[in-house]
Amino acid sequence: MKKVNLNQVWIGMVLGLIIPFIALTCYYFARYSSLSLVDFVKVYKNLGILTHIISLSVLPNLLLFFLFIRQELLKSARGVLLATFLFTFIVLIIRIL
């Protein structure tokens, strides 16, 4: 059986992009499942804290990053870091607009 090489940048990047969406979805269902997703985004945008919520949803990437570092999967950790920078860029774009 072939062993899967987890030490690849794209694996870290994909996980680093998926985990914040999972965290945000869990927050949505835990607190605001009565609202539609569009209304949820509108409420936070009107309150001016949408970027704060997006930024907080990236926190689980920190755990993933340190897990990869501890397992010496440095390329995967680099991918998680790239995904985090991508979310930072998205937050900056939302703040500008």
BAVO-913796 format. One record per residue (C-alpha): residue in three letters; x, y, z. Coordinates in steps of 0.02 Angstrom, whole numbers. Layout:
REM BAVO-913796
type Ala, X X, Y Y, Z Z .
...
END
This chain:
REM BAVO-913796
type Met, X 0, Y 0, Z 0 .
type Lys, X 65, Y 171, Z -48 .
type Lys, X 100, Y 293, Z 95 .
type Val, X 25, Y 467, Z 71 .
type Asn, X 150, Y 609, Z 84 .
type Leu, X 67, Y 742, Z 192 .
type Asn, X 217, Y 858, Z 185 .
type Gln, X 158, Y 959, Z 35 .
type Val, X 115, Y 1144, Z 23 .
type Trp, X -50, Y 1114, Z -66 .
type Ile, X -114, Y 1002, Z 74 .
type Gly, X -80, Y 1137, Z 202 .
type Met, X -158, Y 1268, Z 88 .
type Val, X -318, Y 1168, Z 61 .
type Leu, X -337, Y 1128, Z 246 .
type Gly, X -296, Y 1309, Z 290 .
type Leu, X -436, Y 1368, Z 176 .
type Ile, X -565, Y 1238, Z 230 .
type Ile, X -545, Y 1247, Z 420 .
type Pro, X -593, Y 1432, Z 437 .
type Phe, X -750, Y 1400, Z 335 .
type Ile, X -792, Y 1255, Z 450 .
type Ala, X -763, Y 1365, Z 603 .
type Leu, X -871, Y 1504, Z 531 .
type Thr, X -1008, Y 1379, Z 487 .
type Cys, X -1005, Y 1306, Z 662 .
type Tyr, X -1020, Y 1481, Z 735 .
type Tyr, X -1164, Y 1520, Z 617 .
type Phe, X -1261, Y 1363, Z 663 .
type Ala, X -1225, Y 1381, Z 849 .
type Arg, X -1282, Y 1562, Z 862 .
type Tyr, X -1386, Y 1614, Z 711 .
type Ser, X -1462, Y 1462, Z 630 .
type Ser, X -1630, Y 1552, Z 626 .
type Leu, X -1559, Y 1678, Z 502 .
type Ser, X -1518, Y 1639, Z 322 .
type Leu, X -1334, Y 1645, Z 278 .
type Val, X -1360, Y 1804, Z 176 .
type Asp, X -1447, Y 1889, Z 323 .
type Phe, X -1308, Y 1831, Z 438 .
type Val, X -1177, Y 1916, Z 328 .
type Lys, X -1285, Y 2073, Z 310 .
type Val, X -1308, Y 2089, Z 498 .
type Tyr, X -1122, Y 2080, Z 531 .
type Lys, X -1081, Y 2194, Z 385 .
type Asn, X -1205, Y 2324, Z 450 .
type Leu, X -1131, Y 2311, Z 624 .
type Gly, X -958, Y 2335, Z 549 .
type Ile, X -886, Y 2177, Z 624 .
type Leu, X -890, Y 2057, Z 477 .
type Thr, X -701, Y 2068, Z 459 .
type His, X -682, Y 2031, Z 645 .
type Ile, X -784, Y 1872, Z 629 .
type Ile, X -685, Y 1817, Z 476 .
type Ser, X -522, Y 1852, Z 567 .
type Leu, X -577, Y 1751, Z 718 .
type Ser, X -627, Y 1605, Z 607 .
type Val, X -445, Y 1591, Z 553 .
type Leu, X -387, Y 1554, Z 731 .
type Pro, X -404, Y 1364, Z 711 .
type Asn, X -269, Y 1378, Z 577 .
type Leu, X -150, Y 1418, Z 718 .
type Leu, X -181, Y 1248, Z 795 .
type Leu, X -159, Y 1164, Z 626 .
type Phe, X 1, Y 1262, Z 595 .
type Phe, X 77, Y 1208, Z 761 .
type Leu, X 20, Y 1029, Z 734 .
type Phe, X 112, Y 1025, Z 568 .
type Ile, X 267, Y 1104, Z 646 .
type Arg, X 265, Y 976, Z 787 .
type Gln, X 250, Y 833, Z 662 .
type Glu, X 392, Y 911, Z 560 .
type Leu, X 279, Y 936, Z 408 .
type Leu, X 356, Y 1104, Z 369 .
type Lys, X 292, Y 1117, Z 190 .
type Ser, X 114, Y 1087, Z 249 .
type Ala, X 139, Y 1218, Z 385 .
type Arg, X 195, Y 1338, Z 249 .
type Gly, X 34, Y 1303, Z 155 .
type Val, X -70, Y 1344, Z 310 .
type Leu, X 26, Y 1506, Z 327 .
type Leu, X -8, Y 1549, Z 145 .
type Ala, X -194, Y 1517, Z 170 .
type Thr, X -192, Y 1629, Z 323 .
type Phe, X -110, Y 1767, Z 222 .
type Leu, X -245, Y 1744, Z 90 .
type Phe, X -380, Y 1769, Z 222 .
type Thr, X -286, Y 1924, Z 282 .
type Phe, X -289, Y 1992, Z 105 .
type Ile, X -476, Y 1957, Z 93 .
type Val, X -508, Y 2048, Z 257 .
type Leu, X -409, Y 2198, Z 194 .
type Ile, X -510, Y 2202, Z 33 .
type Ile, X -674, Y 2196, Z 130 .
type Arg, X -616, Y 2337, Z 243 .
type Ile, X -567, Y 2445, Z 94 .
type Leu, X -734, Y 2417, Z 7 .
END
